[in-house]
Amino acid sequence: MRTVRDAQGMNWICLELPEVPADQQAAAAGMQPAPVAIECNSGADRAVVLVAEGWDEALSDEALIESIQRALR
């Protein structure tokens, strides 16, 4: 689990999902190395993001927020 705050002051809580959701599997199939799916929730919005394993320690706050914003578009 990891919590980040975006530029608008919204807190996002991100948790790794046990498996890649069905609607994300086609995108995940083309990624190397195989990604993991995380769900980030702000209480108002929810985003499912595909990231590299070890994301909780390796991914910067800035990169995680950018990934969340891309998923919401």
N, CA, C, O and CB atoms as a CASP TS submission, in Angstrom:
PFRMAT TS
TARGET T0000
AUTHOR 0000-0000-0000
METHOD Language model
MODEL 1
PARENT N/A
ATOM      1  N   MET     1       0.842  -1.171   0.000  1.00  0.00           N
ATOM      2  CA  MET     1       0.000   0.000   0.000  1.00  0.00           C
ATOM      3  C   MET     1       0.889   1.236   0.000  1.00  0.00           C
ATOM      4  O   MET     1       1.965   1.267   0.597  1.00  0.00           O
ATOM      5  CB  MET     1      -0.959  -0.003   1.213  1.00  0.00           C
ATOM      6  N   ARG     2       0.396   2.242  -0.689  1.00  0.00           N
ATOM      7  CA  ARG     2       1.131   3.500  -0.734  1.00  0.00           C
ATOM      8  C   ARG     2       0.144   4.649  -0.882  1.00  0.00           C
ATOM      9  O   ARG     2      -0.869   4.516  -1.568  1.00  0.00           O
ATOM     10  CB  ARG     2       2.160   3.504  -1.895  1.00  0.00           C
ATOM     11  N   THR     3       0.437   5.774  -0.242  1.00  0.00           N
ATOM     12  CA  THR     3      -0.403   6.955  -0.332  1.00  0.00           C
ATOM     13  C   THR     3       0.409   8.095  -0.942  1.00  0.00           C
ATOM     14  O   THR     3       1.552   8.338  -0.555  1.00  0.00           O
ATOM     15  CB  THR     3      -0.959   7.350   1.062  1.00  0.00           C
ATOM     16  N   VAL     4      -0.211   8.796  -1.912  1.00  0.00           N
ATOM     17  CA  VAL     4       0.417   9.964  -2.533  1.00  0.00           C
ATOM     18  C   VAL     4      -0.604  11.097  -2.566  1.00  0.00           C
ATOM     19  O   VAL     4      -1.813  10.868  -2.531  1.00  0.00           O
ATOM     20  CB  VAL     4       0.936   9.633  -3.978  1.00  0.00           C
ATOM     21  N   ARG     5      -0.089  12.325  -2.634  1.00  0.00           N
ATOM     22  CA  ARG     5      -0.953  13.506  -2.714  1.00  0.00           C
ATOM     23  C   ARG     5      -0.671  14.206  -4.046  1.00  0.00           C
ATOM     24  O   ARG     5       0.483  14.472  -4.382  1.00  0.00           O
ATOM     25  CB  ARG     5      -0.712  14.483  -1.493  1.00  0.00           C
ATOM     26  N   ASP     6      -1.744  14.505  -4.809  1.00  0.00           N
ATOM     27  CA  ASP     6      -1.570  15.172  -6.091  1.00  0.00           C
ATOM     28  C   ASP     6      -1.503  16.688  -5.914  1.00  0.00           C
ATOM     29  O   ASP     6      -1.611  17.190  -4.795  1.00  0.00           O
ATOM     30  CB  ASP     6      -2.708  14.799  -7.043  1.00  0.00           C
ATOM     31  N   ALA     7      -1.327  17.413  -7.011  1.00  0.00           N
ATOM     32  CA  ALA     7      -1.155  18.867  -6.972  1.00  0.00           C
ATOM     33  C   ALA     7      -2.389  19.592  -6.443  1.00  0.00           C
ATOM     34  O   ALA     7      -2.279  20.716  -5.953  1.00  0.00           O
ATOM     35  CB  ALA     7      -0.821  19.383  -8.355  1.00  0.00           C
ATOM     36  N   GLN     8      -3.562  18.965  -6.535  1.00  0.00           N
ATOM     37  CA  GLN     8      -4.792  19.568  -6.029  1.00  0.00           C
ATOM     38  C   GLN     8      -5.017  19.256  -4.548  1.00  0.00           C
ATOM     39  O   GLN     8      -6.027  19.665  -3.976  1.00  0.00           O
ATOM     40  CB  GLN     8      -5.981  19.083  -6.845  1.00  0.00           C
ATOM     41  N   GLY     9      -4.088  18.541  -3.932  1.00  0.00           N
ATOM     42  CA  GLY     9      -4.198  18.196  -2.523  1.00  0.00           C
ATOM     43  C   GLY     9      -5.016  16.955  -2.242  1.00  0.00           C
ATOM     44  O   GLY     9      -5.333  16.668  -1.088  1.00  0.00           O
ATOM     45  N   MET    10      -5.365  16.209  -3.295  1.00  0.00           N
ATOM     46  CA  MET    10      -6.144  14.977  -3.139  1.00  0.00           C
ATOM     47  C   MET    10      -5.210  13.832  -2.759  1.00  0.00           C
ATOM     48  O   MET    10      -4.185  13.619  -3.408  1.00  0.00           O
ATOM     49  CB  MET    10      -6.921  14.639  -4.446  1.00  0.00           C
ATOM     50  N   ASN    11      -5.560  13.103  -1.717  1.00  0.00           N
ATOM     51  CA  ASN    11      -4.797  11.923  -1.306  1.00  0.00           C
ATOM     52  C   ASN    11      -5.291  10.704  -2.067  1.00  0.00           C
ATOM     53  O   ASN    11      -6.494  10.467  -2.174  1.00  0.00           O
ATOM     54  CB  ASN    11      -4.912  11.691   0.222  1.00  0.00           C
ATOM     55  N   TRP    12      -4.349   9.938  -2.592  1.00  0.00           N
ATOM     56  CA  TRP    12      -4.647   8.699  -3.311  1.00  0.00           C
ATOM     57  C   TRP    12      -4.040   7.539  -2.527  1.00  0.00           C
ATOM     58  O   TRP    12      -2.862   7.563  -2.171  1.00  0.00           O
ATOM     59  CB  TRP    12      -4.092   8.740  -4.782  1.00  0.00           C
ATOM     60  N   ILE    13      -4.857   6.532  -2.265  1.00  0.00           N
ATOM     61  CA  ILE    13      -4.394   5.312  -1.607  1.00  0.00           C
ATOM     62  C   ILE    13      -4.310   4.240  -2.688  1.00  0.00           C
ATOM     63  O   ILE    13      -5.304   3.942  -3.351  1.00  0.00           O
ATOM     64  CB  ILE    13      -5.358   4.874  -0.419  1.00  0.00           C
ATOM     65  N   CYS    14      -3.134   3.666  -2.865  1.00  0.00           N
ATOM     66  CA  CYS    14      -2.906   2.685  -3.919  1.00  0.00           C
ATOM     67  C   CYS    14      -2.580   1.321  -3.309  1.00  0.00           C
ATOM     68  O   CYS    14      -1.732   1.196  -2.426  1.00  0.00           O
ATOM     69  CB  CYS    14      -1.766   3.147  -4.853  1.00  0.00           C
ATOM     70  N   LEU    15      -3.279   0.311  -3.810  1.00  0.00           N
ATOM     71  CA  LEU    15      -3.105  -1.071  -3.357  1.00  0.00           C
ATOM     72  C   LEU    15      -2.910  -1.978  -4.563  1.00  0.00           C
ATOM     73  O   LEU    15      -3.544  -1.786  -5.600  1.00  0.00           O
ATOM     74  CB  LEU    15      -4.322  -1.539  -2.513  1.00  0.00           C
ATOM     75  N   GLU    16      -2.040  -2.959  -4.428  1.00  0.00           N
ATOM     76  CA  GLU    16      -1.833  -3.921  -5.503  1.00  0.00           C
ATOM     77  C   GLU    16      -3.001  -4.900  -5.537  1.00  0.00           C
ATOM     78  O   GLU    16      -3.432  -5.416  -4.506  1.00  0.00           O
ATOM     79  CB  GLU    16      -0.490  -4.674  -5.322  1.00  0.00           C
ATOM     80  N   LEU    17      -3.506  -5.144  -6.749  1.00  0.00           N
ATOM     81  CA  LEU    17      -4.606  -6.097  -6.932  1.00  0.00           C
ATOM     82  C   LEU    17      -4.040  -7.512  -7.058  1.00  0.00           C
ATOM     83  O   LEU    17      -2.895  -7.674  -7.481  1.00  0.00           O
ATOM     84  CB  LEU    17      -5.456  -5.732  -8.190  1.00  0.00           C
ATOM     85  N   PRO    18      -4.813  -8.533  -6.702  1.00  0.00           N
ATOM     86  CA  PRO    18      -4.308  -9.906  -6.782  1.00  0.00           C
ATOM     87  C   PRO    18      -4.063 -10.377  -8.221  1.00  0.00           C
ATOM     88  O   PRO    18      -3.266 -11.286  -8.453  1.00  0.00           O
ATOM     89  CB  PRO    18      -5.285 -10.844  -6.106  1.00  0.00           C
ATOM     90  N   GLU    19      -4.750  -9.756  -9.179  1.00  0.00           N
ATOM     91  CA  GLU    19      -4.547 -10.101 -10.591  1.00  0.00           C
ATOM     92  C   GLU    19      -4.934  -8.909 -11.455  1.00  0.00           C
ATOM     93  O   GLU    19      -5.624  -7.995 -11.003  1.00  0.00           O
ATOM     94  CB  GLU    19      -5.377 -11.363 -10.990  1.00  0.00           C
ATOM     95  N   VAL    20      -4.481  -8.932 -12.700  1.00  0.00           N
ATOM     96  CA  VAL    20      -4.826  -7.880 -13.643  1.00  0.00           C
ATOM     97  C   VAL    20      -6.300  -8.041 -14.018  1.00  0.00           C
ATOM     98  O   VAL    20      -6.707  -9.131 -14.419  1.00  0.00           O
ATOM     99  CB  VAL    20      -3.907  -7.930 -14.913  1.00  0.00           C
ATOM    100  N   PRO    21      -7.115  -6.979 -13.898  1.00  0.00           N
ATOM    101  CA  PRO    21      -8.534  -7.070 -14.250  1.00  0.00           C
ATOM    102  C   PRO    21      -8.718  -7.463 -15.720  1.00  0.00           C
ATOM    103  O   PRO    21      -7.869  -7.164 -16.560  1.00  0.00           O
ATOM    104  CB  PRO    21      -9.238  -5.733 -13.970  1.00  0.00           C
ATOM    105  N   ALA    22      -9.813  -8.121 -16.015  1.00  0.00           N
ATOM    106  CA  ALA    22     -10.084  -8.613 -17.363  1.00  0.00           C
ATOM    107  C   ALA    22     -10.001  -7.509 -18.419  1.00  0.00           C
ATOM    108  O   ALA    22      -9.495  -7.744 -19.516  1.00  0.00           O
ATOM    109  CB  ALA    22     -11.453  -9.256 -17.408  1.00  0.00           C
ATOM    110  N   ASP    23     -10.488  -6.317 -18.102  1.00  0.00           N
ATOM    111  CA  ASP    23     -10.475  -5.240 -19.096  1.00  0.00           C
ATOM    112  C   ASP    23      -9.080  -4.640 -19.311  1.00  0.00           C
ATOM    113  O   ASP    23      -8.902  -3.815 -20.207  1.00  0.00           O
ATOM    114  CB  ASP    23     -11.435  -4.145 -18.673  1.00  0.00           C
ATOM    115  N   GLN    24      -8.103  -5.034 -18.516  1.00  0.00           N
ATOM    116  CA  GLN    24      -6.726  -4.546 -18.649  1.00  0.00           C
ATOM    117  C   GLN    24      -5.783  -5.628 -19.185  1.00  0.00           C
ATOM    118  O   GLN    24      -4.616  -5.345 -19.456  1.00  0.00           O
ATOM    119  CB  GLN    24      -6.216  -4.040 -17.297  1.00  0.00           C
ATOM    120  N   GLN    25      -6.272  -6.861 -19.341  1.00  0.00           N
ATOM    121  CA  GLN    25      -5.394  -7.976 -19.706  1.00  0.00           C
ATOM    122  C   GLN    25      -4.772  -7.832 -21.089  1.00  0.00           C
ATOM    123  O   GLN    25      -3.622  -8.229 -21.279  1.00  0.00           O
ATOM    124  CB  GLN    25      -6.161  -9.261 -19.644  1.00  0.00           C
ATOM    125  N   ALA    26      -5.497  -7.275 -22.066  1.00  0.00           N
ATOM    126  CA  ALA    26      -4.928  -7.100 -23.406  1.00  0.00           C
ATOM    127  C   ALA    26      -3.748  -6.128 -23.357  1.00  0.00           C
ATOM    128  O   ALA    26      -2.716  -6.376 -23.980  1.00  0.00           O
ATOM    129  CB  ALA    26      -6.008  -6.588 -24.397  1.00  0.00           C
ATOM    130  N   ALA    27      -3.892  -5.044 -22.632  1.00  0.00           N
ATOM    131  CA  ALA    27      -2.800  -4.068 -22.506  1.00  0.00           C
ATOM    132  C   ALA    27      -1.622  -4.683 -21.760  1.00  0.00           C
ATOM    133  O   ALA    27      -0.470  -4.450 -22.126  1.00  0.00           O
ATOM    134  CB  ALA    27      -3.286  -2.792 -21.777  1.00  0.00           C
ATOM    135  N   ALA    28      -1.896  -5.460 -20.728  1.00  0.00           N
ATOM    136  CA  ALA    28      -0.842  -6.077 -19.929  1.00  0.00           C
ATOM    137  C   ALA    28      -0.065  -7.109 -20.738  1.00  0.00           C
ATOM    138  O   ALA    28       1.134  -7.287 -20.523  1.00  0.00           O
ATOM    139  CB  ALA    28      -1.435  -6.728 -18.683  1.00  0.00           C
ATOM    140  N   ALA    29      -0.732  -7.789 -21.662  1.00  0.00           N
ATOM    141  CA  ALA    29      -0.088  -8.842 -22.446  1.00  0.00           C
ATOM    142  C   ALA    29       1.052  -8.295 -23.295  1.00  0.00           C
ATOM    143  O   ALA    29       2.005  -9.019 -23.587  1.00  0.00           O
ATOM    144  CB  ALA    29      -1.111  -9.535 -23.337  1.00  0.00           C
ATOM    145  N   GLY    30       0.970  -7.034 -23.694  1.00  0.00           N
ATOM    146  CA  GLY    30       2.003  -6.444 -24.531  1.00  0.00           C
ATOM    147  C   GLY    30       3.126  -5.788 -23.768  1.00  0.00           C
ATOM    148  O   GLY    30       4.020  -5.204 -24.382  1.00  0.00           O
ATOM    149  N   MET    31       3.114  -5.862 -22.463  1.00  0.00           N
ATOM    150  CA  MET    31       4.122  -5.187 -21.639  1.00  0.00           C
ATOM    151  C   MET    31       5.177  -6.172 -21.143  1.00  0.00           C
ATOM    152  O   MET    31       4.858  -7.283 -20.718  1.00  0.00           O
ATOM    153  CB  MET    31       3.455  -4.486 -20.447  1.00  0.00           C
ATOM    154  N   GLN    32       6.425  -5.751 -21.203  1.00  0.00           N
ATOM    155  CA  GLN    32       7.530  -6.551 -20.678  1.00  0.00           C
ATOM    156  C   GLN    32       8.364  -5.696 -19.752  1.00  0.00           C
ATOM    157  O   GLN    32       8.696  -4.570 -20.124  1.00  0.00           O
ATOM    158  CB  GLN    32       8.400  -7.128 -21.821  1.00  0.00           C
ATOM    159  N   PRO    33       8.718  -6.153 -18.591  1.00  0.00           N
ATOM    160  CA  PRO    33       8.247  -7.392 -17.978  1.00  0.00           C
ATOM    161  C   PRO    33       6.764  -7.299 -17.641  1.00  0.00           C
ATOM    162  O   PRO    33       6.177  -6.217 -17.638  1.00  0.00           O
ATOM    163  CB  PRO    33       9.058  -7.709 -16.716  1.00  0.00           C
ATOM    164  N   ALA    34       6.178  -8.443 -17.360  1.00  0.00           N
ATOM    165  CA  ALA    34       4.747  -8.492 -17.062  1.00  0.00           C
ATOM    166  C   ALA    34       4.422  -7.549 -15.899  1.00  0.00           C
ATOM    167  O   ALA    34       5.075  -7.595 -14.857  1.00  0.00           O
ATOM    168  CB  ALA    34       4.306  -9.943 -16.725  1.00  0.00           C
ATOM    169  N   PRO    35       3.414  -6.696 -16.085  1.00  0.00           N
ATOM    170  CA  PRO    35       3.063  -5.731 -15.038  1.00  0.00           C
ATOM    171  C   PRO    35       2.165  -6.322 -13.959  1.00  0.00           C
ATOM    172  O   PRO    35       1.636  -7.427 -14.087  1.00  0.00           O
ATOM    173  CB  PRO    35       2.383  -4.535 -15.653  1.00  0.00           C
ATOM    174  N   VAL    36       2.016  -5.551 -12.906  1.00  0.00           N
ATOM    175  CA  VAL    36       1.001  -5.831 -11.890  1.00  0.00           C
ATOM    176  C   VAL    36      -0.018  -4.696 -11.982  1.00  0.00           C
ATOM    177  O   VAL    36       0.290  -3.616 -12.486  1.00  0.00           O
ATOM    178  CB  VAL    36       1.632  -5.946 -10.426  1.00  0.00           C
ATOM    179  N   ALA    37      -1.210  -4.946 -11.501  1.00  0.00           N
ATOM    180  CA  ALA    37      -2.253  -3.925 -11.499  1.00  0.00           C
ATOM    181  C   ALA    37      -2.393  -3.367 -10.093  1.00  0.00           C
ATOM    182  O   ALA    37      -2.359  -4.102  -9.106  1.00  0.00           O
ATOM    183  CB  ALA    37      -3.606  -4.501 -12.001  1.00  0.00           C
ATOM    184  N   ILE    38      -2.549  -2.055 -10.022  1.00  0.00           N
ATOM    185  CA  ILE    38      -2.829  -1.417  -8.742  1.00  0.00           C
ATOM    186  C   ILE    38      -4.109  -0.600  -8.885  1.00  0.00           C
ATOM    187  O   ILE    38      -4.421  -0.082  -9.957  1.00  0.00           O
ATOM    188  CB  ILE    38      -1.633  -0.518  -8.279  1.00  0.00           C
ATOM    189  N   GLU    39      -4.829  -0.500  -7.793  1.00  0.00           N
ATOM    190  CA  GLU    39      -6.011   0.345  -7.748  1.00  0.00           C
ATOM    191  C   GLU    39      -5.694   1.521  -6.838  1.00  0.00           C
ATOM    192  O   GLU    39      -5.272   1.349  -5.695  1.00  0.00           O
ATOM    193  CB  GLU    39      -7.272  -0.445  -7.248  1.00  0.00           C
ATOM    194  N   CYS    40      -5.905   2.724  -7.374  1.00  0.00           N
ATOM    195  CA  CYS    40      -5.681   3.940  -6.605  1.00  0.00           C
ATOM    196  C   CYS    40      -7.025   4.625  -6.431  1.00  0.00           C
ATOM    197  O   CYS    40      -7.749   4.852  -7.401  1.00  0.00           O
ATOM    198  CB  CYS    40      -4.643   4.885  -7.302  1.00  0.00           C
ATOM    199  N   ASN    41      -7.353   4.953  -5.185  1.00  0.00           N
ATOM    200  CA  ASN    41      -8.658   5.503  -4.852  1.00  0.00           C
ATOM    201  C   ASN    41      -8.478   6.772  -4.030  1.00  0.00           C
ATOM    202  O   ASN    41      -7.701   6.817  -3.077  1.00  0.00           O
ATOM    203  CB  ASN    41      -9.514   4.469  -4.084  1.00  0.00           C
ATOM    204  N   SER    42      -9.224   7.805  -4.432  1.00  0.00           N
ATOM    205  CA  SER    42      -9.162   9.066  -3.699  1.00  0.00           C
ATOM    206  C   SER    42     -10.396   9.286  -2.836  1.00  0.00           C
ATOM    207  O   SER    42     -10.483  10.273  -2.106  1.00  0.00           O
ATOM    208  CB  SER    42      -9.001  10.222  -4.663  1.00  0.00           C
ATOM    209  N   GLY    43     -11.340   8.373  -2.920  1.00  0.00           N
ATOM    210  CA  GLY    43     -12.624   8.565  -2.255  1.00  0.00           C
ATOM    211  C   GLY    43     -13.646   9.117  -3.235  1.00  0.00           C
ATOM    212  O   GLY    43     -14.837   8.819  -3.132  1.00  0.00           O
ATOM    213  N   ALA    44     -13.182   9.923  -4.187  1.00  0.00           N
ATOM    214  CA  ALA    44     -14.059  10.480  -5.218  1.00  0.00           C
ATOM    215  C   ALA    44     -13.829   9.803  -6.560  1.00  0.00           C
ATOM    216  O   ALA    44     -14.761   9.658  -7.351  1.00  0.00           O
ATOM    217  CB  ALA    44     -13.839  11.987  -5.348  1.00  0.00           C
ATOM    218  N   ASP    45     -12.594   9.387  -6.822  1.00  0.00           N
ATOM    219  CA  ASP    45     -12.229   8.762  -8.096  1.00  0.00           C
ATOM    220  C   ASP    45     -11.465   7.475  -7.835  1.00  0.00           C
ATOM    221  O   ASP    45     -10.891   7.264  -6.766  1.00  0.00           O
ATOM    222  CB  ASP    45     -11.384   9.725  -8.965  1.00  0.00           C
ATOM    223  N   ARG    46     -11.479   6.621  -8.858  1.00  0.00           N
ATOM    224  CA  ARG    46     -10.786   5.335  -8.783  1.00  0.00           C
ATOM    225  C   ARG    46     -10.063   5.126 -10.104  1.00  0.00           C
ATOM    226  O   ARG    46     -10.631   5.361 -11.170  1.00  0.00           O
ATOM    227  CB  ARG    46     -11.782   4.153  -8.483  1.00  0.00           C
ATOM    228  N   ALA    47      -8.811   4.684 -10.036  1.00  0.00           N
ATOM    229  CA  ALA    47      -8.037   4.403 -11.236  1.00  0.00           C
ATOM    230  C   ALA    47      -7.326   3.066 -11.065  1.00  0.00           C
ATOM    231  O   ALA    47      -6.789   2.768  -9.999  1.00  0.00           O
ATOM    232  CB  ALA    47      -7.018   5.541 -11.524  1.00  0.00           C
ATOM    233  N   VAL    48      -7.330   2.263 -12.133  1.00  0.00           N
ATOM    234  CA  VAL    48      -6.560   1.020 -12.162  1.00  0.00           C
ATOM    235  C   VAL    48      -5.380   1.281 -13.092  1.00  0.00           C
ATOM    236  O   VAL    48      -5.555   1.695 -14.238  1.00  0.00           O
ATOM    237  CB  VAL    48      -7.438  -0.223 -12.648  1.00  0.00           C
ATOM    238  N   VAL    49      -4.181   1.033 -12.583  1.00  0.00           N
ATOM    239  CA  VAL    49      -2.955   1.356 -13.301  1.00  0.00           C
ATOM    240  C   VAL    49      -2.090   0.105 -13.395  1.00  0.00           C
ATOM    241  O   VAL    49      -1.979  -0.657 -12.434  1.00  0.00           O
ATOM    242  CB  VAL    49      -2.186   2.510 -12.601  1.00  0.00           C
ATOM    243  N   LEU    50      -1.476  -0.101 -14.563  1.00  0.00           N
ATOM    244  CA  LEU    50      -0.525  -1.198 -14.749  1.00  0.00           C
ATOM    245  C   LEU    50       0.875  -0.653 -14.522  1.00  0.00           C
ATOM    246  O   LEU    50       1.275   0.324 -15.155  1.00  0.00           O
ATOM    247  CB  LEU    50      -0.656  -1.837 -16.174  1.00  0.00           C
ATOM    248  N   VAL    51       1.613  -1.276 -13.632  1.00  0.00           N
ATOM    249  CA  VAL    51       2.956  -0.819 -13.268  1.00  0.00           C
ATOM    250  C   VAL    51       3.889  -2.016 -13.126  1.00  0.00           C
ATOM    251  O   VAL    51       3.449  -3.164 -13.076  1.00  0.00           O
ATOM    252  CB  VAL    51       2.924   0.002 -11.953  1.00  0.00           C
ATOM    253  N   ALA    52       5.172  -1.727 -13.062  1.00  0.00           N
ATOM    254  CA  ALA    52       6.163  -2.793 -12.863  1.00  0.00           C
ATOM    255  C   ALA    52       6.097  -3.305 -11.427  1.00  0.00           C
ATOM    256  O   ALA    52       5.773  -2.566 -10.498  1.00  0.00           O
ATOM    257  CB  ALA    52       7.594  -2.285 -13.189  1.00  0.00           C
ATOM    258  N   GLU    53       6.408  -4.567 -11.273  1.00  0.00           N
ATOM    259  CA  GLU    53       6.475  -5.146  -9.931  1.00  0.00           C
ATOM    260  C   GLU    53       7.500  -4.363  -9.106  1.00  0.00           C
ATOM    261  O   GLU    53       8.522  -3.929  -9.637  1.00  0.00           O
ATOM    262  CB  GLU    53       6.849  -6.669  -9.992  1.00  0.00           C
ATOM    263  N   GLY    54       7.237  -4.186  -7.843  1.00  0.00           N
ATOM    264  CA  GLY    54       8.111  -3.400  -6.982  1.00  0.00           C
ATOM    265  C   GLY    54       7.787  -1.915  -7.032  1.00  0.00           C
ATOM    266  O   GLY    54       8.552  -1.089  -6.535  1.00  0.00           O
ATOM    267  N   TRP    55       6.653  -1.578  -7.631  1.00  0.00           N
ATOM    268  CA  TRP    55       6.213  -0.188  -7.807  1.00  0.00           C
ATOM    269  C   TRP    55       6.173   0.595  -6.505  1.00  0.00           C
ATOM    270  O   TRP    55       6.473   1.789  -6.484  1.00  0.00           O
ATOM    271  CB  TRP    55       4.850  -0.160  -8.442  1.00  0.00           C
ATOM    272  N   ASP    56       5.803  -0.072  -5.422  1.00  0.00           N
ATOM    273  CA  ASP    56       5.607   0.621  -4.148  1.00  0.00           C
ATOM    274  C   ASP    56       6.902   1.219  -3.601  1.00  0.00           C
ATOM    275  O   ASP    56       6.865   2.173  -2.823  1.00  0.00           O
ATOM    276  CB  ASP    56       5.019  -0.331  -3.130  1.00  0.00           C
ATOM    277  N   GLU    57       8.046   0.663  -4.003  1.00  0.00           N
ATOM    278  CA  GLU    57       9.319   1.215  -3.563  1.00  0.00           C
ATOM    279  C   GLU    57      10.068   1.916  -4.694  1.00  0.00           C
ATOM    280  O   GLU    57      10.805   2.870  -4.445  1.00  0.00           O
ATOM    281  CB  GLU    57      10.180   0.119  -2.981  1.00  0.00           C
ATOM    282  N   ALA    58       9.891   1.458  -5.925  1.00  0.00           N
ATOM    283  CA  ALA    58      10.689   1.970  -7.038  1.00  0.00           C
ATOM    284  C   ALA    58      10.077   3.182  -7.740  1.00  0.00           C
ATOM    285  O   ALA    58      10.812   4.009  -8.279  1.00  0.00           O
ATOM    286  CB  ALA    58      10.896   0.883  -8.037  1.00  0.00           C
ATOM    287  N   LEU    59       8.774   3.302  -7.743  1.00  0.00           N
ATOM    288  CA  LEU    59       8.099   4.371  -8.488  1.00  0.00           C
ATOM    289  C   LEU    59       8.051   5.642  -7.642  1.00  0.00           C
ATOM    290  O   LEU    59       7.626   5.612  -6.487  1.00  0.00           O
ATOM    291  CB  LEU    59       6.662   3.937  -8.898  1.00  0.00           C
ATOM    292  N   SER    60       8.489   6.755  -8.224  1.00  0.00           N
ATOM    293  CA  SER    60       8.448   8.023  -7.495  1.00  0.00           C
ATOM    294  C   SER    60       6.999   8.489  -7.326  1.00  0.00           C
ATOM    295  O   SER    60       6.116   8.064  -8.070  1.00  0.00           O
ATOM    296  CB  SER    60       9.281   9.102  -8.231  1.00  0.00           C
ATOM    297  N   ASP    61       6.762   9.352  -6.358  1.00  0.00           N
ATOM    298  CA  ASP    61       5.421   9.906  -6.163  1.00  0.00           C
ATOM    299  C   ASP    61       4.939  10.590  -7.433  1.00  0.00           C
ATOM    300  O   ASP    61       3.787  10.423  -7.835  1.00  0.00           O
ATOM    301  CB  ASP    61       5.408  10.900  -4.987  1.00  0.00           C
ATOM    302  N   GLU    62       5.821  11.360  -8.065  1.00  0.00           N
ATOM    303  CA  GLU    62       5.473  12.081  -9.283  1.00  0.00           C
ATOM    304  C   GLU    62       5.050  11.129 -10.390  1.00  0.00           C
ATOM    305  O   GLU    62       4.043  11.366 -11.058  1.00  0.00           O
ATOM    306  CB  GLU    62       6.646  12.928  -9.747  1.00  0.00           C
ATOM    307  N   ALA    63       5.804  10.057 -10.591  1.00  0.00           N
ATOM    308  CA  ALA    63       5.483   9.082 -11.632  1.00  0.00           C
ATOM    309  C   ALA    63       4.172   8.362 -11.322  1.00  0.00           C
ATOM    310  O   ALA    63       3.391   8.080 -12.231  1.00  0.00           O
ATOM    311  CB  ALA    63       6.622   8.064 -11.782  1.00  0.00           C
ATOM    312  N   LEU    64       3.929   8.068 -10.061  1.00  0.00           N
ATOM    313  CA  LEU    64       2.685   7.405  -9.679  1.00  0.00           C
ATOM    314  C   LEU    64       1.491   8.319  -9.930  1.00  0.00           C
ATOM    315  O   LEU    64       0.468   7.869 -10.446  1.00  0.00           O
ATOM    316  CB  LEU    64       2.731   6.982  -8.202  1.00  0.00           C
ATOM    317  N   ILE    65       1.607   9.580  -9.578  1.00  0.00           N
ATOM    318  CA  ILE    65       0.519  10.533  -9.814  1.00  0.00           C
ATOM    319  C   ILE    65       0.262  10.701 -11.312  1.00  0.00           C
ATOM    320  O   ILE    65      -0.892  10.768 -11.735  1.00  0.00           O
ATOM    321  CB  ILE    65       0.848  11.897  -9.175  1.00  0.00           C
ATOM    322  N   GLU    66       1.327  10.770 -12.119  1.00  0.00           N
ATOM    323  CA  GLU    66       1.168  10.867 -13.572  1.00  0.00           C
ATOM    324  C   GLU    66       0.442   9.643 -14.113  1.00  0.00           C
ATOM    325  O   GLU    66      -0.416   9.772 -14.987  1.00  0.00           O
ATOM    326  CB  GLU    66       2.539  11.020 -14.259  1.00  0.00           C
ATOM    327  N   SER    67       0.770   8.458 -13.609  1.00  0.00           N
ATOM    328  CA  SER    67       0.106   7.228 -14.054  1.00  0.00           C
ATOM    329  C   SER    67      -1.379   7.243 -13.685  1.00  0.00           C
ATOM    330  O   SER    67      -2.221   6.814 -14.474  1.00  0.00           O
ATOM    331  CB  SER    67       0.792   5.993 -13.435  1.00  0.00           C
ATOM    332  N   ILE    68      -1.693   7.726 -12.511  1.00  0.00           N
ATOM    333  CA  ILE    68      -3.099   7.833 -12.082  1.00  0.00           C
ATOM    334  C   ILE    68      -3.849   8.783 -12.994  1.00  0.00           C
ATOM    335  O   ILE    68      -4.954   8.473 -13.439  1.00  0.00           O
ATOM    336  CB  ILE    68      -3.197   8.314 -10.613  1.00  0.00           C
ATOM    337  N   GLN    69      -3.264   9.935 -13.276  1.00  0.00           N
ATOM    338  CA  GLN    69      -3.910  10.926 -14.134  1.00  0.00           C
ATOM    339  C   GLN    69      -4.138  10.396 -15.541  1.00  0.00           C
ATOM    340  O   GLN    69      -5.185  10.658 -16.133  1.00  0.00           O
ATOM    341  CB  GLN    69      -3.076  12.190 -14.191  1.00  0.00           C
ATOM    342  N   ARG    70      -3.168   9.648 -16.093  1.00  0.00           N
ATOM    343  CA  ARG    70      -3.352   9.045 -17.417  1.00  0.00           C
ATOM    344  C   ARG    70      -4.508   8.047 -17.408  1.00  0.00           C
ATOM    345  O   ARG    70      -5.286   7.988 -18.360  1.00  0.00           O
ATOM    346  CB  ARG    70      -2.059   8.350 -17.876  1.00  0.00           C
ATOM    347  N   ALA    71      -4.621   7.273 -16.350  1.00  0.00           N
ATOM    348  CA  ALA    71      -5.687   6.259 -16.270  1.00  0.00           C
ATOM    349  C   ALA    71      -7.064   6.898 -16.178  1.00  0.00           C
ATOM    350  O   ALA    71      -8.057   6.295 -16.587  1.00  0.00           O
ATOM    351  CB  ALA    71      -5.464   5.345 -15.064  1.00  0.00           C
ATOM    352  N   LEU    72      -7.131   8.098 -15.650  1.00  0.00           N
ATOM    353  CA  LEU    72      -8.431   8.779 -15.505  1.00  0.00           C
ATOM    354  C   LEU    72      -8.905   9.447 -16.792  1.00  0.00           C
ATOM    355  O   LEU    72     -10.068   9.838 -16.885  1.00  0.00           O
ATOM    356  CB  LEU    72      -8.345   9.819 -14.409  1.00  0.00           C
ATOM    357  N   ARG    73      -8.043   9.584 -17.767  1.00  0.00           N
ATOM    358  CA  ARG    73      -8.420  10.234 -19.043  1.00  0.00           C
ATOM    359  C   ARG    73      -9.231   9.323 -19.907  1.00  0.00           C
ATOM    360  O   ARG    73      -9.629   9.706 -21.007  1.00  0.00           O
ATOM    361  CB  ARG    73      -7.191  10.684 -19.807  1.00  0.00           C
TER
END
